[in-house]
Amino acid sequence: MEACADNVLYQQLDSVMEQYGRSPDSLIQVLHRGQELFGYLPEEVLQYVAKGLRIPISKVYGVVTFYSFFTTVPKGKHTIMLCLGTACYVKGAERILQRLKKELGVELGQTTSDHLFTLSAARCVGACGLAPVAMIGDDVYGKLTPDKMIRTLKKYR
Ligand code: FES
């Protein structure tokens, strides 16, 4: 069943490459679409793109590792982006980070075993006046404390 769903996704990825005339210059756009389709970029997808665009796999890896918006590991349903920029840091972001790690049982960059949350960090999300700040998806939460952060997570469970 899953293989079928995967086949459809590969077909869609194929038509994306076709749309770009299988040009090696379309690598970033194709990878973007691939990540949208699969949710992340597993090894097989990278191989598929390399073959489809006739470029060395090493080049595909290079691009995927260079741009932080590409991910080769599955993401959770919600991404928690905790700001660790200076303004947030001096207002206690580190304590929130420790609490989140403990509560979720993950390190930065990891996803919870129930696939609900991925924990990540940002340098500044442009809301320093609200420090410390975290984003969950597109929602911004400011003036956080460790307790408030944990309470906020409940809305997403
Ligand atoms: S440093 Fe956190 S929002 Fe700017």
Residues whose N, C-alpha, C, O or C-beta is under 5 A from the ligand:
A	BS01	FES	C83 G85 T86 A87 C88 R123 C124 V125 G126 A127 C128 V133
